[in-house]
Amino acid sequence: MSNPGIPTQLDAPRLVTVAEMQRVERDSDATGHSYAQMMEFAGRAVADAIVERATDRQAPILILVGPGNNGGDGLVCARHLHAAGRLVRVYLWKRSTDPANDYESHFAKLVGTGIVHAHADNDHDWRQLRGWLREAPVVVDSLLGTGANRPIEGQLAEMLELVRTRRMRGSLTVIAVDCPSGLNCDTGALDPHTIEADSTITFAYAKVGHYLFPGTTAVGELVVADIGTPLSLGESIQTFVITAEWARQLLPRRSDNSHKGTFGKVLATVGSTNYPGAAFLCCAAAARVGAGLVSGAIPAPIWQPVAGRLAEATWYLLPTGEGPEAGAIAVDAAPIIRDVAPMYSAMILGCGLGQAATTKEFVGAILEQPKLPRLLIDADGLNSLAALENWPDRLPPETLLTPHPAEMGRLCGLSVAQVTEERWSLARKMAAEWNVVILLKGPYTVVAAPDGRLAVLPVATAALATAGTGDVLSGVVGGLMAQGLSPFLAACLGSWLHGQAGLRCAADIGITGVLASDLLVTLPYIITDLREHGVSIPIVAGQR
């Protein structure tokens, strides 16, 4: 591509499964950074986060401590809070306190500091816990860690319900250590007894379950704390979260010594008489993210209204079908696309095409063209694709598919429910099998590459749940592809910009009444803020 300085690598924060995190910890311990050191780092990080958030130095902090390493982190946290001059109370559940089972003597060290503590086994009527809950404005949940996946019941269920009742009766901040107790950190499943955290302090890497629904709704603000594990141990991890810091690195440079050809040319083959707005939204979005030239290849009958709204684009007027298929692109339009496509650096196919039989034939004919640029297929392009035999074999190199769950279901022969349940694994599997990049839309959008990389966009807002926003997304991503970004990186950056535009519109207008066209005027401001300040609308893992 002609635009210099286009990034080629993904260097975003990684997400890990429980097994991957356990492997990182084992390897770290083997290199000399021991489990004990990691726990010390973790406990101090939680204490620091609490000190930052709990500004009343006189108010007691209640730490609920369970068995295993998660409870150990809580004990270390208690020591550091005490050293910082905070009033700390520790309530133990199923944690051995005898010297033989006191890992690294954390409990003994706690006792040595004089920190007040109690054990659930000795508090049969919950009198002590109830009293401490009444007095504490902050509760720390270090009961169950990332490896817990059994249903919560019995004594623990009663404890958590007491916390829930306390929260309902007055202000209470809940800080979770690594994850809220009851969150499955591999699947995002959420136990009914789980207490939603205001903040979750996790270690080394965010966990997959922090970003999967419904679990993500319980995470609150997510803080990833360094526990000293070597960075090299995470290099093989292939799952990422798209952040503002990383998105900023992907923005194509805009030199003053340039012309429209510097920033690429995008061809959008879109629209029908039933969906002229899709053509406008897609073409306008590609221009709004900086493509140097946008050309719309559209049915001739919709040229006047679409061109009347978008004076900056150039147009190819395509023949349409007859009778019931009048207004839909005819298969006879394929030679026009064949002749002009090589002049463009990216092509968008599908927005608003409709599902007329002649249009499906047109899509099949397009895929027979020998010299297509980087190709993005969306909407009715995907529906036409699903009707073709052996369609994956007909796709050109560097193809990007951008389905929503229903479209993904048609491509895979699965129900929407199955697609929704298996979003991440399905996107990753089919990207490899079909040798394409897949942007699977929804809360949260995921982008999968054929080589196994998967990026997650932690944005969910009802402001984007309106007709036409998918057409804007296609234009955004296609415009970035035209500027030189690979389909995978364009999908990552484009989905981030699109999500931020949705959040900005929600903040400015409200989640009710946002139109897809509102995103268009917002996009340049999002890009400018990102480029100049590296800022975004604040979001958290469990945005509510």
N, C-alpha and C positions, 0 to 999 in steps of 0.2 A: 504494500500500500504506500501511497505517497506521503501520508502523514507520519512524521518521525516521532519517536518517543512513545510508541504504543507498548504498553506492558504485555508480557507474555506469560507471567507466572502468577499463581495463586498463593498469596502469603497472608491469608486471613487466620484469625484464631480458630483453633481446632476444637472439635467436639469428640468425646470418647465414649465408648461403651464401658460397662463395668469391667469386663474382661481386659480391655485395653488399658484401663487405669490401673488395674491390678498388675498387669505386665510392666507398666512404667514404674510402679513402686518397687516391684521385685528387682528390676534392672537397676534402678537407682540405688537400692540397698546393696546390690552386688558391686556397684562402683565405689562404695564407701560413704554414700549419703544415706544414713541408716533410717529405718522406720522410726526410731526414737527422735531423730533430728527432724524428720518430716512432720511428726506429730507436734513437736515443739513449735515449728514454723506455723502449722495450721492453727493451733490454739492461740498463738500470739496474733495471728491475722484476724481471727474472730474477735478477740478482745479489742484490737485496734478499731475494727469496724463498729463495735458497740460503743466505744468511747466517743467515736465521731458522731454517732446517731443519738445517743442518750446523753443529753446535755445537762440534766439535773444530777449533779454529783452526789447529792444526798439520798436520792431514791434508791431502794434496794433493787438488785438485779437477780432474778431467779433463773438458775441453770438446771434444766432437767437432763440428767445424765443416765444413759443406758449402757448396756454391755458393749464390748468390742471397741474398735478404734474410734468410732464416732463419739462414744462416751468419753474415751480418753482425751479426744480433742476438747470436749467440754470441761474436763478437769484442768487441763493446761490453761484453757481460757480463763477459768476461775482464778487461778493463781496470778495471771497477768492483770486481770481486772483488780484484784486485791492490791497488787503492787502499785497500780495506778491510783490507789486511794478510793476505789469504789466499794460500796457495801454489797457483798456477794453472799447469796445463799444457794446451796447445792442440794438438789433432791435426787436421790439415787433410785434407779429401778433395775432389778435383776443384775446388779453389778457387785461382783465379789470384792470384798474389802480386806480379806485375809492376806498376809504378806506373800504367801505362795502364789496367789492369783492376781496380785497387784502389779500390773505391767508397768515396768520402769518406775515403780513406787510412786505413781502419780497420786494415788489416794493418800499415801503416807505423807507426801509433800504437802498436800492440801490440809491435812490435819495439823501438820507442823506450823502452818501459817495462822491457824486459829479460825479459818473460815467455817462458818456454821453450816452443818449438813444434817440431813435426815434420810432415812431409807424407807421406801414404800412398804417393805415387809414389816416394819415396826409402826406403821401409821394406818391401822386397820380401818378407821372411820374417816380417813382422809382429812382429819382435823388440821394437821400441820400443813399439808399442801393447800388446803382452802385458805388458811390464814395467810400464808406467804403469797398466794395468788392475789388476795385482796390488797396487799401492800405493794406489790411489784408492778411498776409500769412497763417493765421489759421482761420478757421470758425468752430464754434461749432453748431451742429444741435440739438437743444432741442425744436423742434417744435411739433412733435407728439410722443406719448409714446407707450408702449406695447399694450395698449387696442385699439388703432386706427385700423380700418379695412375697412374704406370706401375709395372709389377712391379719389385720390387727383385731385382737379380741381380749377378753378377760381384763386383767388389771390395767394393761396399757390403754385399752379402749376407754376405761373409766377415767384414767388420768387425763387423756386428751379431751374427753367431754367436759371435764372440769375446767380445762383451759378455755374451751369454746364458750362455756357458760360465762366465765369471767369476762371474756372479750365482748360478749353481747351486752354485758351490764355496764361497760365503761371502756375508756381508752386503754388499749393494750398493744404494745409493739412486740411482734414475734420475730425473732431472728433464728433462722434454720442453719444448722451446721451441715454443710455438704448438700443436703436435700431435706425438704420437709419429711418428717416421718410418715411413711405410707406411700411415698412416691416411688414408683418403679423407674429406676434411672436408665433402663434399657427400652422400655415400652411406653413410658408416659402414663401408665395406668395409675389411678389414684384411689387409695382406700377411702371409704366413706368417713373414716374417723380422722383423716389427715387435717391438720390445722394449716390454713393458708398463711404463708410467711409474708411479712412486709419486706424482708431482705433475706436472701440466701447467700451464704458465704461458702463457695466451693473452692476446690484446691487443684492447682496445676492446669486443669482443663475443665471447661463446662462439660456436663454429661449430656448424652443424647436425650434422655428423658426430661431434661430441663426445657427442651424445645419441642416436645411432643404434647399434643392435646390428649386428654384433659389436664395432664400433670402440670403443664406450663402455667395454668391459671393459679396454681398454688405457690409458685416460686417467688413472686414479687420481684423486687430489684435483685438482679443477679450480679454478684461480685466474684471474680475469679482471682484468687490469691496465690501468690508464688510460694511454693514450699520447698524450693531448692532443687527440684528434679532437673537433671540436665536437659537442655532444649533438644539435643540430638535424639533423645529417646522418643520424641513425638513426631519425628520427620516422616515416618511411614503412615501416620494417621491420615485418612483420606476424606474425613468429614469436617466441614468448616461452617462458620457462621459469618454472614456478611455484615460488616460493621462500617460505620462512617469512616473510620481511620483507613480501613482497607479500600473502601470505595473511592476515597480521594486519590489514592495511588493510581487508580485505573482511568481517571479522567483523561481523555486525549488532550494533548497540548494545543493551544491556540496561538500560534505565532502571528504577529502583525504582518510579517513577510509571507503572505499566503494569498490564495485565490480559492474560488469555490471548488476547484478540482482537488485542492489540498485536503479537503474534509470529506471527500467521497461522494458517490452518487448512488442513490437508492431508487429502485424500481418497485413500485407497489402495485401489484395486480390484484385489484380489490373491487368490491362494490357490486350492486345490482339495483334494479329499480325499487326493490323492497327495502334495501339497506344502503341508501346513498350516504347516510351519516357515517357508516363504518369507513367508507373511502376517505371522507374528509378527516375524521379523527386520526386514522392511521397515518395519512400523508402529513398532516399538520404536526403530529407528534414527532415524526422523523426529522422535520425541519427544526422543531423546538429544541431538540437535543444536539443540533449542530451539524447535521448532514449538509454538505455544500450544495447539492442539487437533489431535489425530490421530483420524481416523475410518476404520475399516476397512470396506469393502464386500466381504464375503466370502461364500462358499457357506454356507448355513445348517448343513450337517452338521459343519463344522469350527469353528463358533462356540465351543462349550464348551471344547475344548482350547486354542484360541488365546486366548480371553478369560481363561481361567484363568491364563495366563502373563503377560498384560498387562492389568492392571486399569484402567489410566489412559485407555485409548482408548474411544471410543464406536463402535457397530457398526450396520451395515445388513446384514441377513441376506438374501441373494439366492437366488432359486430356482435349482434345478439341473436337469440333463438327466435322462433316464430310461434304463433298461437299461444298456448298456455305458458310457453317458455320465453316469451317476448320479455326483454329487459334483463335476461340472464346471459352471461358471456357464452358465446357459441364456440364450438370446437374449431371453427374456421379462424378464430383469433390466434390460435397457436403459432402460425408462421410469423405473425407480427412480433410476438414475444421472442421467438427464435432469432429474429434478425436484430432486435435491439438489446437483448439481455447481455451480450458480451461487453457492452459499453458501460455497464454498471458494476459497482463493487459489492452490492448486496441486493437481494430481491426478497420482497415480502409477497406471499401468496395466500389468499384465503379470506381475509376480513370482509364479511358481508357478501360473499359470492352467491350465497343461496345454495340450494340442493337440487336444482333442475338437472335433468339427465344430461343435457347438452353441456352444462358446466362441469359435471363429473368427467365427461369425455375430454373436455378441455384440460382439466388438471392432469389426466393421464397422458395427454399429448405433450404437455409442458415437460413432464418428467422424462420424456424421450429425447429432449433437446440435448445435444452433446456439450454445450458450452454455457452452462448456467453459472452465475456468480454464487457466492455464499447465499444459502437459501433459508428463509424462515417460513414455516408453514403453520398457519393458525386457523381456528374456527372452521368454516365450511371447507377450507382446503384439507383439513384433517378428516372431516366427514367424507369427503370425496376419496381421500387416501384409503380410508378403511374399507371402501367398496372395491378397491383394486386388488387383484390377485398378486401375491408375492411383492407387495408394495415396498417392503424394506430394501429389496434388491434393486429397486428402481430409483432410489434416492441418490443424488450426487454427493460427493464429499463435502464435509463441513455444513451439513444440514442441521437446522434447529427446529424442533417441534415444540409448540407451546400450548398443550392441551389443558383444559379444565378437567375435573374428574370424570364427567360424562363422556367427553371426547376421548380421554385416555381409556375409559372402559370400552368404547367402540373399537379402538385400535387393538386392545388386548383380548377382547371377548370376555370382559369381566363386568360385574355390576359396579355401580357407583359406590356402594357400601364396601365392596372388596378393595377398590382403588383407594378409598379414603383410609381404610384400615391398614393398608400396606404401602402408604404413599412413598416413604423413603426407599424401602427395599425394592419396590416395584420400579420406581424411576431409575434406580441404579442398575437393576437387572436388565430392563428393556433398553436403556441407553447402550449398554454393552452388546446386547443381542442384536439390536438394530443398527449399531454403529452410528448413532446420532447423539446430539445433545438434546436433552429433554428439560424443558421448563414446565414443571407441573404446578399449575396455579392453585391458589387457595390459601387459607390460613394454616400453617405458614407455607409460602411458596418454597419449592426446592428445585435446584438446578443440578442435573446429573450429566456427567461426561462419560464417553465410552471407556476411558481408562480407569474408572472407578471413583473419581472425585465426585463429591456431592456437597453442595453449598446450600445453606438454609437461610432464608430471609425472615427474621423475627418480627414481622409486622402483621397485624390483624386489625382491620378497622372496617366498620359497616359503611364508611364513606365510599369505599371502593365496590360495594355490593350494589352496583347499578349498571344498567346497560351502557355499553360502549367503552368501559374502562379497559377491557381486554384488547380492543382495537388500538387504544392509546399505548398500551404496553407493547404491542407488536411494533408500532411505529417507533417507539423509544429504542427498543432492542435492535430493530433493523437499522435505524439511524446510526447507532453505535457500531454495528457491524460494518456499515459503509465507511466509517472513519478508521477502520483497521483493527478493531478488537476482534479476537476470535469469537466464534459463537458462544462458547462457554463463558468467557469473561464478559462479553456483551450482555448475556442473559443475567449474569450476576449483578453487574453495575446497573443495567436497565431496570431490573426488578427492584433494586434498592431505590433508585431515583423515583420510580413510579410509586413505590410504597410511601416514600417521604412526601411526595406530592399529595397523596391521599391523606396522610396525617396532617399536613399543613392545611389542606382544605377543611378537614374535620375541625381543626382548631379555629379557623377563621370563619367558617360558615356554619358548622355543626354537622353531625353525622347524618342528619336528615336533610335531603335537598341538594346534596352535591351532585353536579352533573359531570359527565366524563369530560366535557369541554372545559370545565373549570380547571382540570389538571393541566391543560395545555399552557395557560398563561402562568401557572405556578412553576412549571418545570425549570425555566431559565433561572428563577430566583433560587430554587433548590441547588442547581448546579453552581451558581455564583457563591452562595453561602458555603457550599462544600469546598470549592476551589480556594476561596479566600480565607475562610475561617475554620474549615474542617468540622462544621457543626451540623447537627440534624435535630429534628424533633425528638426530644428524649423518649426512648422506648426501653422497656424492660422485657425480660424473657416471658413473663406472664402478663403481658399488657392487658389491662381490663378497662 
